Amino acid sequence: MGQKAIDTFRACIPLFQALSDPYRQDIILLLAEQEPLTVNQITENLTLSRPAVSHHLKILRDQQLVSLEQKGTQRFYSLELDNAAVLLKELVQTVEEQCE
């Protein structure tokens, strides 16, 4: 495997880690069906506490998988998968080119 493929794979590791958690997967699926949602609305649909949901949302935000919009006193979360999709497509393309 070439250095570009290794670098691209390593760049994807934080994304893979964020996506590996079942609760974060549940949040992503929930937002895919009902976005935008507040932390309280997300908490109502999961078996997690509000602080736990906030923790998972921070991890998803750090990996640019969700975005946050402030409307008055409420904070709404939505899916933001464009950056992740670009990175994963780059990984697939690089592996196809360098590992065949």
Backbone as CSV, one residue per row, in Angstrom:
resi,resn,N_x,N_y,N_z,CA_x,CA_y,CA_z,C_x,C_y,C_z
1,MET,0.864,-1.171,0.000,0.000,0.000,0.000,0.908,1.231,0.000
2,GLY,0.592,2.187,-0.846,1.394,3.393,-0.956,1.165,4.352,0.199
3,GLN,2.048,5.322,0.300,1.970,6.295,1.399,0.678,7.103,1.348
4,LYS,0.205,7.430,0.149,-1.049,8.192,0.045,-2.216,7.387,0.612
5,ALA,-2.253,6.112,0.318,-3.327,5.260,0.843,-3.240,5.173,2.367
6,ILE,-2.029,5.043,2.886,-1.838,4.979,4.341,-2.274,6.290,4.985
7,ASP,-1.858,7.422,4.413,-2.225,8.729,4.957,-3.733,8.943,4.915
8,THR,-4.353,8.558,3.819,-5.806,8.716,3.684,-6.534,7.836,4.692
9,PHE,-6.056,6.595,4.843,-6.660,5.698,5.823,-6.541,6.274,7.229
10,ARG,-5.356,6.769,7.565,-5.154,7.352,8.904,-6.028,8.580,9.112
11,ALA,-6.253,9.344,8.066,-7.122,10.515,8.178,-8.568,10.103,8.455
12,CYS,-8.929,8.894,8.058,-10.293,8.390,8.255,-10.507,7.769,9.639
13,ILE,-9.446,7.468,10.358,-9.573,6.758,11.636,-10.480,7.492,12.628
14,PRO,-10.340,8.818,12.832,-11.273,9.491,13.758,-12.735,9.382,13.303
15,LEU,-12.950,9.414,12.014,-14.304,9.251,11.479,-14.826,7.844,11.781
16,PHE,-13.988,6.828,11.538,-14.384,5.449,11.841,-14.688,5.290,13.333
17,GLN,-13.875,5.905,14.183,-14.100,5.814,15.624,-15.431,6.461,16.013
18,ALA,-15.722,7.604,15.420,-16.986,8.283,15.714,-18.180,7.445,15.262
19,LEU,-18.036,6.792,14.124,-19.132,5.996,13.578,-19.265,4.620,14.223
20,SER,-18.268,4.196,14.983,-18.268,2.837,15.521,-19.196,2.662,16.728
21,ASP,-19.583,3.726,17.351,-20.408,3.631,18.551,-21.888,3.462,18.189
22,PRO,-22.562,2.451,18.733,-23.974,2.219,18.404,-24.888,3.398,18.760
23,TYR,-24.600,4.104,19.853,-25.436,5.255,20.216,-25.277,6.384,19.203
24,ARG,-24.064,6.606,18.744,-23.861,7.637,17.719,-24.523,7.219,16.407
25,GLN,-24.487,5.935,16.119,-25.194,5.436,14.937,-26.689,5.708,15.067
26,ASP,-27.228,5.471,16.266,-28.654,5.747,16.503,-28.973,7.225,16.312
27,ILE,-28.096,8.096,16.785,-28.309,9.532,16.620,-28.301,9.897,15.138
28,ILE,-27.352,9.363,14.393,-27.279,9.643,12.954,-28.545,9.169,12.256
29,LEU,-28.996,7.961,12.575,-30.211,7.435,11.951,-31.431,8.262,12.331
30,LEU,-31.505,8.683,13.572,-32.611,9.521,14.022,-32.618,10.856,13.273
31,LEU,-31.456,11.480,13.157,-31.373,12.747,12.435,-31.662,12.566,10.947
32,ALA,-31.334,11.415,10.407,-31.631,11.150,8.995,-33.141,11.110,8.756
33,GLU,-33.877,10.695,9.765,-35.333,10.595,9.640,-36.053,11.874,10.027
34,GLN,-35.519,12.624,11.015,-36.304,13.698,11.623,-35.566,15.011,11.808
35,GLU,-34.486,15.249,11.105,-33.717,16.461,11.394,-34.492,17.714,11.043
36,PRO,-34.211,18.844,11.635,-33.304,19.076,12.756,-33.988,18.774,14.086
37,LEU,-33.169,18.406,15.081,-33.681,18.079,16.405,-32.830,18.741,17.487
38,THR,-33.466,19.022,18.611,-32.734,19.530,19.773,-32.185,18.342,20.560
39,VAL,-31.309,18.630,21.522,-30.780,17.573,22.389,-31.926,16.883,23.125
40,ASN,-32.882,17.662,23.603,-34.015,17.069,24.326,-34.829,16.150,23.424
41,GLN,-35.053,16.553,22.186,-35.801,15.706,21.258,-35.041,14.421,20.948
42,ILE,-33.741,14.520,20.810,-32.927,13.326,20.565,-32.986,12.411,21.784
43,THR,-32.857,13.002,22.984,-32.883,12.227,24.226,-34.193,11.476,24.383
44,GLU,-35.305,12.088,23.980,-36.619,11.445,24.080,-36.698,10.165,23.254
45,ASN,-35.885,10.073,22.217,-35.927,8.925,21.314,-34.870,7.870,21.609
46,LEU,-34.043,8.100,22.627,-32.972,7.166,22.961,-33.051,6.771,24.430
47,THR,-32.264,5.789,24.810,-32.234,5.343,26.200,-31.085,5.983,26.971
48,LEU,-30.549,7.066,26.454,-29.418,7.761,27.068,-29.890,8.992,27.843
49,SER,-29.063,9.414,28.792,-29.336,10.658,29.505,-29.002,11.845,28.606
50,ARG,-29.509,13.007,28.987,-29.221,14.219,28.205,-27.716,14.507,28.152
51,PRO,-26.982,14.411,29.267,-25.535,14.639,29.193,-24.827,13.638,28.264
52,ALA,-25.282,12.399,28.262,-24.667,11.397,27.377,-24.938,11.736,25.912
53,VAL,-26.151,12.164,25.606,-26.477,12.569,24.237,-25.622,13.763,23.836
54,SER,-25.479,14.717,24.720,-24.640,15.886,24.429,-23.199,15.473,24.159
55,HIS,-22.691,14.530,24.933,-21.332,14.023,24.722,-21.193,13.406,23.326
56,HIS,-22.139,12.569,22.952,-22.080,11.927,21.634,-22.228,12.950,20.511
57,LEU,-23.075,13.948,20.713,-23.228,14.998,19.706,-21.938,15.796,19.537
58,LYS,-21.218,16.014,20.621,-19.939,16.719,20.520,-18.953,15.923,19.673
59,ILE,-18.892,14.626,19.896,-17.999,13.782,19.095,-18.411,13.824,17.621
60,LEU,-19.694,13.748,17.356,-20.183,13.814,15.974,-19.901,15.184,15.360
61,ARG,-20.045,16.242,16.141,-19.723,17.596,15.654,-18.235,17.736,15.372
62,ASP,-17.407,17.199,16.253,-15.954,17.273,16.061,-15.522,16.615,14.752
63,GLN,-16.246,15.600,14.332,-15.943,14.915,13.074,-16.779,15.457,11.907
64,GLN,-17.459,16.554,12.159,-18.273,17.239,11.145,-19.350,16.326,10.554
65,LEU,-19.912,15.463,11.401,-21.007,14.593,10.975,-22.363,15.209,11.271
66,VAL,-22.390,16.147,12.209,-23.608,16.909,12.486,-23.242,18.382,12.578
67,SER,-24.228,19.212,12.276,-24.041,20.657,12.410,-25.012,21.165,13.466
68,LEU,-24.722,22.329,13.961,-25.496,22.936,15.031,-25.976,24.303,14.575
69,GLU,-27.262,24.555,14.787,-27.819,25.868,14.460,-28.561,26.395,15.680
70,GLN,-28.202,27.584,16.087,-28.838,28.233,17.231,-30.044,29.029,16.730
71,LYS,-31.217,28.747,17.299,-32.431,29.499,16.986,-33.018,29.960,18.308
72,GLY,-32.790,31.219,18.632,-33.227,31.727,19.929,-32.449,31.033,21.020
73,THR,-33.168,30.407,21.940,-32.503,29.704,23.034,-32.296,28.220,22.734
74,GLN,-32.763,27.780,21.593,-32.660,26.360,21.257,-31.533,26.103,20.270
75,ARG,-30.928,24.930,20.411,-29.854,24.505,19.514,-30.338,23.275,18.751
76,PHE,-30.337,23.383,17.439,-30.832,22.305,16.594,-29.666,21.609,15.895
77,TYR,-29.727,20.281,15.888,-28.699,19.463,15.253,-29.246,18.854,13.974
78,SER,-28.397,18.851,12.950,-28.733,18.266,11.651,-27.540,17.461,11.162
79,LEU,-27.825,16.522,10.269,-26.741,15.758,9.659,-25.923,16.639,8.737
80,GLU,-24.653,16.387,8.693,-23.729,17.118,7.816,-22.713,16.098,7.314
81,LEU,-23.112,15.320,6.332,-22.305,14.177,5.912,-21.387,14.455,4.721
82,ASP,-21.421,15.660,4.185,-20.644,15.946,2.976,-19.146,15.710,3.164
83,ASN,-18.566,16.234,4.242,-17.124,16.077,4.454,-16.745,14.615,4.647
84,ALA,-17.551,13.881,5.404,-17.276,12.460,5.631,-17.368,11.685,4.323
85,ALA,-18.353,12.010,3.506,-18.509,11.317,2.228,-17.315,11.567,1.320
86,VAL,-16.836,12.803,1.281,-15.668,13.130,0.462,-14.450,12.345,0.933
87,LEU,-14.239,12.306,2.241,-13.090,11.601,2.796,-13.171,10.098,2.505
88,LEU,-14.344,9.511,2.675,-14.502,8.081,2.420,-14.356,7.753,0.937
89,LYS,-14.870,8.620,0.075,-14.687,8.417,-1.363,-13.214,8.484,-1.741
90,GLU,-12.485,9.408,-1.123,-11.051,9.527,-1.385,-10.327,8.256,-0.936
91,LEU,-10.727,7.711,0.208,-10.113,6.476,0.689,-10.370,5.332,-0.280
92,VAL,-11.602,5.172,-0.714,-11.938,4.099,-1.644,-11.162,4.252,-2.942
93,GLN,-11.152,5.457,-3.466,-10.434,5.708,-4.729,-8.942,5.420,-4.585
94,THR,-8.344,5.870,-3.502,-6.911,5.664,-3.281,-6.598,4.179,-3.128
95,VAL,-7.416,3.465,-2.381,-7.182,2.038,-2.209,-7.350,1.306,-3.541
96,GLU,-8.363,1.664,-4.296,-8.555,1.035,-5.608,-7.359,1.260,-6.518
97,GLU,-6.852,2.484,-6.513,-5.723,2.816,-7.397,-4.422,2.166,-6.954
98,GLN,-4.168,2.116,-5.666,-2.868,1.683,-5.174,-2.798,0.253,-4.699
99,CYS,-3.924,-0.386,-4.545,-3.907,-1.736,-3.967,-4.365,-2.821,-4.929
100,GLU,-4.622,-2.467,-6.137,-5.051,-3.486,-7.107,-3.873,-4.115,-7.791
